[in-house]
Amino acid sequence: MEDQFDLVIRKGTVVLIDDVSQLDIGIRNGKIAALGGNLVYSEQTPVYDADNLLIMPGVVDAHVHFNEPGLGHWEGFATGSVSLAAGGCTTYIDMPLNGVPPTVRFEALERKLEAAEGSSTVDYALWGGLVPGNVGNLQELAEAGVIGFKAFMSCPGGEGEDIFAEVDDLTLLEGMKEIARLGLVLALHAESEEIVSKLAAQAQLEGKREPLDFVATRPIAAELEAVNRALYYAEQTGCKLHFVHISSAEAVQVIEEAKARGLDVTVETCPHYLVLTSADLDRLGPAAKCAPPLRTAEDQDRLWEALIGGKLDMLASDHSPCPSSMKQGDFFEAWGGISGAQSSLELMLDEGHLRRDVPLPLLAKMLSTEPAKRFGLYPHKGEIALGADADLALVDMKLNYSLQASDLLYRHKHSPYVGKTFGCRVKATFLRGTQVYGLHEGVMGETEGAWLRHAAAGGESRG
C-alpha cells in the first residue's frame, strides 16, 4: 500500500541519534512521517534524490547576534538567517545584544519580534537579558516566551544609554534566584572583569597592542574564576546554568565536576576554538578577534579531547558580525566577535569527522539535539525522528572547495574562514519539509521562518 507524502528524500545517509543508515525520509505536513529503506509512495510524490549525500538534522545554533532592532546594518534577521540556511542551520536563538534597545524588557522584546517577523528564512527563538536593574522584568520576558536569559560577567563593550551592561555580583545572585523560580536557564559569558580590565589597562600603559598582547589580557584564569563564582551562586540558588563559548579544557573540567555534584549545568564551545589558534592571529588579524580569545594549539587539543570524551554539551557559532570597517586597524580597538555561522556545520564535519574521526551522531547531538533539548525546542527540533519537524541539512562529503568572500551571505562579507579549504559542502537545507536553500539555486521560496516560544510559555508559535 502506498503512503501519501508531500515529499520523499530518498537514499540519503541519515544521521540518527545513535546510528548512521541509508534511508528514505517521508515528509507529510512539515513533519517526518516515515523513515525506512525503499519507502513506497505514489508516482505523483515529489522526490529529492539524496544518494551519496549525508543528511544531518538541521543545526540548532543557540548563540547568534543579529543586532536588530537598531543595528541591522551590522547584521539583521534577513541576511543572518539566509547565511544560516546556507550553512545547514534551521533554527537559531538570537542573543539580547547588540540590539538597540537590548532585549531586557518586554517593550524591547516586542521591537525585536517586529523586526524578525516575515524576515527570517529559518525558525528562531529569542534570549532575554539579565542586566543591573532588570531583575523585576524577567518574569514578563519569560511569560512572553524567551528561551532563557543571558548575562555577561565581563564588560561586553558598546556605547550610549542602551548598552548591555555586565552584572555585578548582587544582580547575578538575585537574577539567579528569579530565573530559578521561573524554571529557565541563565547563559553566562564567564570572564572575570576584575582580571581582564586590569590586565588590559596595564597592557595599554606599556604600549602593548599586538594580537598576542590582547590574548594575554584575557587568560584562562579569568575564565576559570568566573566559572567557579557562577557555579557557587548556582549551588546557592538552584539556577540552571549554561556557559557559552568556553575556550579551555580546564573550565570544562570544573563544569564536569559541578555536574557530578548534581548541578544542572551545560557547556558550549564554538568552532573557532576548535579550528583556529592564537598562532593564526597575526595572519588573520582582527577578523579572528573574540572574547575569550583563541588559545594555543595545546589548549585546542585538550578541548578536542574533552569533546570526544563527552564533556562538552553543544556547539554554537557565537556569530558576532559588524561592518568590515570595525575589523581593521588596532587589534585592541577592533570589534571583538567572529563572523562564522554560515560555516559551523562544514567546519565541524571537516575538522571533526573527516580529520579527527569524531562520530557523526556525536556531532549531530552537539550541533542539534542537545541545544534543542536544553532550550525547550525538543522534540520538534534537533533530531531526525518520526514526528519531528523535517529540518534537514544535506551535505556532500566529497565536495572540496575553498571558501571565498563571494560565497558568504552575511551583510558584511568578512570571516576568518575565507580562503580555507573544506572537504565537504552543504548541498541543500530543508525547513519543515520545504527546501529553503540549494547550493546551485541559492535561497528558495517564501520566507518561512517562525518564532518559537519556550514550552514553559505555552509552546511553540508559528508566527
SEROKE-356039 format. One line per field, with one value per residue (C-alpha): residue number from 1; x, z, y. Coordinates in Angstrom, 2 decimals. Example, Ala and Ser with C-alpha at 12.3 -4.5 7.8 and 13.67 -1.06 7.14 Angstrom:
# residues 2
nr: [1,2]
xx: [12.30,13.67]
zz: [7.80,7.14]
yy: [-4.50,-1.06]
***
This chain:
# residues 463
nr: [1,2,3,4,5,6,7,8,9,10,11,12,13,14,15,16,17,18,19,20,21,22,23,24,25,26,27,28,29,30,31,32,33,34,35,36,37,38,39,40,41,42,43,44,45,46,47,48,49,50,51,52,53,54,55,56,57,58,59,60,61,62,63,64,65,66,67,68,69,70,71,72,73,74,75,76,77,78,79,80,81,82,83,84,85,86,87,88,89,90,91,92,93,94,95,96,97,98,99,100,101,102,103,104,105,106,107,108,109,110,111,112,113,114,115,116,117,118,119,120,121,122,123,124,125,126,127,128,129,130,131,132,133,134,135,136,137,138,139,140,141,142,143,144,145,146,147,148,149,150,151,152,153,154,155,156,157,158,159,160,161,162,163,164,165,166,167,168,169,170,171,172,173,174,175,176,177,178,179,180,181,182,183,184,185,186,187,188,189,190,191,192,193,194,195,196,197,198,199,200,201,202,203,204,205,206,207,208,209,210,211,212,213,214,215,216,217,218,219,220,221,222,223,224,225,226,227,228,229,230,231,232,233,234,235,236,237,238,239,240,241,242,243,244,245,246,247,248,249,250,251,252,253,254,255,256,257,258,259,260,261,262,263,264,265,266,267,268,269,270,271,272,273,274,275,276,277,278,279,280,281,282,283,284,285,286,287,288,289,290,291,292,293,294,295,296,297,298,299,300,301,302,303,304,305,306,307,308,309,310,311,312,313,314,315,316,317,318,319,320,321,322,323,324,325,326,327,328,329,330,331,332,333,334,335,336,337,338,339,340,341,342,343,344,345,346,347,348,349,350,351,352,353,354,355,356,357,358,359,360,361,362,363,364,365,366,367,368,369,370,371,372,373,374,375,376,377,378,379,380,381,382,383,384,385,386,387,388,389,390,391,392,393,394,395,396,397,398,399,400,401,402,403,404,405,406,407,408,409,410,411,412,413,414,415,416,417,418,419,420,421,422,423,424,425,426,427,428,429,430,431,432,433,434,435,436,437,438,439,440,441,442,443,444,445,446,447,448,449,450,451,452,453,454,455,456,457,458,459,460,461,462,463]
xx: [0.00,1.29,1.76,0.84,3.76,4.33,7.97,10.31,14.04,15.47,18.65,20.46,22.98,20.92,22.48,20.19,20.58,22.91,23.31,24.03,21.96,20.92,17.21,14.33,12.61,8.88,7.60,3.99,2.67,6.19,6.92,8.94,6.21,8.31,11.91,12.94,14.58,12.71,9.57,6.54,4.86,2.77,4.27,2.98,5.04,7.89,11.25,14.66,17.47,19.98,22.07,25.69,24.64,24.89,21.67,22.16,19.42,19.17,21.60,20.12,22.51,21.86,24.14,23.88,23.80,21.60,21.58,18.04,16.41,18.73,21.87,20.52,23.23,25.65,23.57,19.81,17.37,17.16,20.86,21.77,19.12,19.90,23.53,22.46,20.26,23.25,25.16,22.55,21.07,17.27,16.80,18.73,18.43,19.17,21.01,19.60,22.52,23.69,20.23,19.17,17.43,18.73,16.10,15.96,12.33,9.07,8.85,12.29,11.24,8.24,10.50,12.79,9.82,8.57,11.98,12.07,8.53,8.49,12.25,13.75,14.42,14.60,12.95,14.12,13.83,14.97,17.07,16.20,18.90,19.88,21.47,21.67,18.22,16.02,15.52,11.92,11.41,12.45,9.01,7.30,10.00,9.63,5.85,6.28,8.31,12.05,14.12,16.24,18.41,21.92,24.31,27.89,30.36,32.77,32.07,30.69,31.55,29.33,28.40,25.35,22.47,21.29,24.43,24.10,26.00,27.77,26.20,27.56,27.58,24.33,22.49,23.90,22.77,19.29,18.88,19.70,17.08,14.42,15.44,15.37,11.83,10.85,12.35,14.53,18.27,20.84,23.51,26.76,29.71,32.21,35.29,36.35,36.01,38.33,41.12,40.64,40.09,43.23,45.36,44.04,44.82,48.31,48.93,47.82,50.18,53.04,52.15,51.41,49.00,49.75,47.28,49.12,49.20,45.39,45.30,47.45,44.90,42.19,43.90,42.29,42.48,39.87,37.53,38.09,37.46,34.13,33.02,33.76,31.97,28.88,28.77,28.91,25.91,24.08,24.58,23.01,20.05,19.28,19.51,20.11,23.25,24.62,28.18,28.64,31.79,34.03,37.57,39.56,39.56,40.30,36.94,35.19,36.64,35.38,31.91,32.10,32.84,29.87,27.63,28.90,27.80,24.29,24.25,22.04,24.65,25.62,28.57,29.14,32.21,32.49,34.02,36.63,38.20,38.41,39.84,41.83,44.58,46.32,49.12,46.66,46.07,48.99,47.84,44.10,44.17,41.02,38.75,39.72,39.43,36.95,36.49,37.54,40.39,41.78,44.04,47.22,47.36,47.90,44.80,42.87,43.94,42.72,39.40,39.03,39.78,37.00,34.61,35.40,35.13,31.56,32.34,31.01,27.26,26.91,28.49,27.31,28.70,28.60,28.12,29.02,29.08,29.89,30.76,34.10,35.48,35.26,37.54,40.52,43.42,44.46,43.77,42.73,40.26,38.74,35.34,35.63,33.46,33.79,31.52,31.23,27.75,27.45,30.46,29.72,28.41,31.04,33.80,32.71,32.23,35.54,37.72,35.73,34.68,36.94,40.16,39.65,37.14,34.58,31.42,28.64,25.95,28.08,28.42,24.67,23.96,26.12,25.02,21.31,19.85,21.31,20.60,17.02,16.61,18.26,16.25,12.77,12.56,12.70,11.19,10.05,13.65,17.07,16.70,15.77,12.94,9.31,7.06,9.88,9.96,11.54,14.52,17.40,20.88,22.09,25.87,28.14,31.03,33.26,32.86,36.08,36.03,37.86,35.59,35.57,34.15,31.65,30.26,29.27,25.68,26.30,25.63,29.39,31.46,34.35,35.20,38.40,37.49,37.78,40.42,40.04,39.66,36.80,36.38,32.59,29.81,26.14,24.10,20.57,18.64,15.03,12.88,9.77,9.90,10.36,13.67,14.90,18.41,20.18,23.85,23.07,19.66,20.57,17.78,14.49,10.78,8.95,10.44,9.16,10.91,8.69,9.17,9.46,8.42,9.72,7.47,7.05,5.39,2.80,4.84,5.95,4.39,4.32,4.45]
zz: [0.00,-0.95,1.69,0.88,1.35,0.40,-0.31,-0.16,0.24,-0.93,-0.32,1.85,4.50,7.53,10.88,13.65,17.40,17.69,14.18,10.56,7.90,4.28,4.48,2.70,4.58,4.01,4.85,5.49,6.75,7.54,9.77,9.34,8.73,7.76,7.91,6.16,3.27,-0.03,1.10,-1.09,-2.42,-5.37,-8.70,-8.10,-4.93,-5.31,-4.75,-3.84,-4.71,-1.84,-2.96,-1.89,0.40,4.19,5.92,9.28,11.50,10.83,13.06,16.13,16.69,20.22,20.02,17.31,17.34,14.62,16.22,15.42,16.27,15.81,14.39,11.44,9.31,11.22,10.56,10.58,10.58,6.78,5.95,9.09,8.62,4.92,5.88,8.42,5.87,3.52,6.36,7.12,10.14,10.51,13.96,15.81,19.15,18.92,21.76,23.51,22.42,20.44,19.51,20.47,22.83,24.11,24.96,28.69,28.92,27.32,25.12,23.66,23.01,21.07,18.92,18.19,17.25,14.89,13.21,12.88,11.64,7.98,7.68,8.76,6.32,9.15,12.56,15.56,19.31,21.42,24.53,27.13,29.04,32.70,33.44,36.53,37.27,35.34,37.70,38.09,34.31,33.93,34.60,31.83,29.40,30.48,30.08,26.62,25.57,25.74,25.74,28.73,29.87,29.05,31.29,30.99,33.85,31.96,30.07,26.59,25.24,23.41,23.75,24.68,27.09,25.74,26.32,27.65,30.94,32.79,36.01,39.43,41.96,43.63,40.29,39.41,42.71,42.68,38.98,39.53,42.28,39.95,36.94,39.11,40.19,36.55,35.61,32.79,32.07,32.63,29.94,31.03,29.35,32.02,32.25,35.33,34.67,37.60,35.92,32.26,32.76,34.89,32.50,29.55,31.32,32.14,28.51,27.34,29.74,28.46,24.82,24.07,21.10,19.23,18.91,21.40,23.83,23.66,24.30,27.40,28.85,28.84,30.34,31.08,34.78,34.10,32.61,35.50,38.17,36.64,36.08,39.69,41.04,38.93,39.96,43.61,43.16,41.26,44.19,46.48,44.22,42.24,38.98,35.79,34.06,30.54,29.92,26.46,24.30,26.83,25.47,27.80,28.85,32.40,32.58,31.01,33.75,36.52,34.95,34.63,38.36,39.10,37.08,39.16,42.28,40.86,39.40,36.35,34.06,30.40,28.42,24.82,22.82,19.35,16.08,16.16,19.32,17.62,14.24,14.92,17.43,18.75,16.26,13.48,14.79,13.07,9.74,10.19,12.19,13.79,11.76,14.33,17.43,20.01,23.75,25.27,22.74,20.65,22.66,21.90,19.83,23.04,24.59,21.44,21.54,25.13,24.11,21.38,23.95,26.14,23.18,22.17,25.82,26.03,28.41,26.10,25.62,22.48,19.72,18.80,16.48,18.62,15.29,16.17,12.99,12.40,9.48,7.92,8.85,12.52,11.87,10.77,12.38,16.03,17.37,20.81,19.36,16.70,17.32,19.19,17.57,14.88,11.86,11.13,11.49,7.82,8.21,11.53,10.18,7.46,9.94,12.34,9.65,8.01,11.10,13.43,11.27,8.21,10.02,13.58,13.02,15.52,15.16,13.19,15.83,18.41,16.14,15.41,19.13,19.87,16.90,17.04,19.62,22.84,22.18,21.23,24.44,26.71,25.48,25.23,21.47,21.54,20.19,17.33,16.70,16.92,15.71,12.65,14.15,13.47,14.32,14.40,12.13,8.79,9.36,7.40,6.19,3.16,2.77,0.01,1.97,-1.11,-2.47,-1.80,-2.10,-0.94,0.82,-0.91,0.34,-2.52,-1.03,2.18,2.52,5.55,5.20,5.58,3.82,6.19,8.12,9.41,7.30,3.92,1.96,3.98,2.03,3.17,2.40,2.34,1.43,2.30,-0.78,0.44,3.55,4.33,6.91,7.93,4.65,2.39,0.67,1.71,0.27,-2.55,-3.44,-7.06,-6.51,-3.57,-1.21,-2.31,-1.88,0.68,3.92,6.12,9.44,12.54,16.14,18.59,22.15,25.08,26.00,29.51,27.96,26.09,23.46,20.02,17.90,14.13,13.66]
yy: [0.00,3.44,6.11,9.69,12.07,15.68,14.84,11.88,12.36,9.08,7.10,9.61,8.59,9.63,10.53,9.29,9.65,6.64,5.31,6.21,4.42,4.80,5.59,7.23,10.06,10.52,14.00,14.99,18.34,19.50,16.50,13.34,10.76,7.75,6.54,3.37,1.65,1.78,3.61,3.00,6.14,7.27,8.33,11.86,12.30,14.82,13.12,14.56,12.16,12.25,9.31,9.93,12.79,12.90,14.00,15.70,17.13,20.85,22.72,24.46,27.37,28.58,31.62,34.26,38.07,39.56,43.04,44.12,46.43,49.39,47.81,45.87,47.46,45.22,42.10,41.67,38.77,38.68,38.38,36.46,33.79,33.35,32.72,30.13,28.35,28.16,26.51,23.84,25.64,25.52,27.08,29.76,31.55,35.25,36.97,40.08,42.28,44.22,45.46,48.97,48.64,45.29,42.67,43.29,44.47,43.42,46.52,45.74,42.14,43.43,45.59,42.64,40.47,43.19,43.26,39.48,38.88,37.95,38.41,35.10,32.27,29.70,29.30,31.28,31.68,34.62,35.10,37.69,39.54,39.91,43.29,45.52,46.91,44.47,41.52,42.67,42.41,38.80,37.32,39.30,38.22,34.59,34.71,36.20,33.16,33.91,30.76,31.80,34.71,35.86,37.78,38.99,38.67,40.96,44.16,43.39,46.85,49.30,52.95,55.01,54.63,51.29,49.23,45.72,46.08,43.29,42.02,42.86,40.03,41.09,41.25,37.84,36.33,37.92,37.18,33.52,33.31,34.73,32.64,29.51,30.43,30.86,27.50,28.83,28.78,31.52,31.65,33.24,34.87,33.82,36.03,37.96,41.69,42.37,40.41,41.32,45.06,45.46,43.42,45.46,48.74,47.51,46.49,49.92,51.66,49.52,50.19,46.53,46.42,43.20,40.29,38.08,41.02,41.02,37.26,37.76,40.21,37.50,34.43,31.09,32.08,34.81,32.21,29.81,32.45,33.46,29.87,28.93,32.01,31.37,27.71,28.73,31.04,28.30,25.95,28.55,29.33,26.17,28.12,26.17,27.45,27.33,28.51,29.98,29.88,28.14,28.21,25.93,22.31,23.48,25.27,22.27,20.07,22.37,22.28,18.50,18.25,20.50,18.18,15.28,17.19,17.40,20.91,21.46,22.99,22.72,23.99,25.03,25.77,27.28,26.10,28.86,27.44,24.04,25.07,28.27,29.03,32.11,31.39,32.31,35.83,37.54,36.09,36.71,39.94,41.40,39.06,36.42,38.60,37.29,37.04,34.75,34.81,32.00,29.71,27.74,24.57,22.60,24.15,23.30,19.65,19.38,20.92,18.30,15.60,16.98,16.99,13.42,12.39,13.69,16.54,19.28,19.53,21.59,23.61,27.11,29.75,32.91,34.69,38.27,40.37,44.02,46.31,45.40,48.82,47.79,44.80,46.85,48.67,48.44,44.95,46.18,48.71,46.43,44.86,41.57,38.94,36.29,36.17,32.48,30.96,30.02,27.71,25.95,22.65,22.40,23.24,20.52,17.89,18.76,19.11,16.87,13.95,13.92,14.87,13.63,10.81,12.15,10.04,11.71,11.02,12.86,15.88,15.83,15.63,18.67,20.76,19.97,17.60,18.95,22.65,21.74,19.75,22.28,25.25,23.78,23.11,19.31,17.00,19.26,20.28,18.70,15.12,13.10,11.07,10.24,13.18,15.73,18.74,17.81,20.12,18.65,19.57,17.63,17.63,16.41,14.89,14.62,18.14,20.04,23.82,26.92,29.42,32.81,36.09,35.91,32.68,34.46,35.64,37.87,41.58,42.14,39.52,39.02,35.87,34.26,31.22,32.97,31.09,27.89,24.65,22.42,18.73,18.95,21.38,21.89,20.95,21.70,22.75,21.85,23.64,21.72,19.81,22.84,23.42,26.85,26.67,24.88,25.14,25.96,27.59,29.82,30.86,29.34,30.01,32.10,33.42,30.60,31.17,31.30,32.39,29.50,30.28,28.27,25.36,26.81,29.86,27.84,26.02,26.95,29.64,29.51,33.26]
***
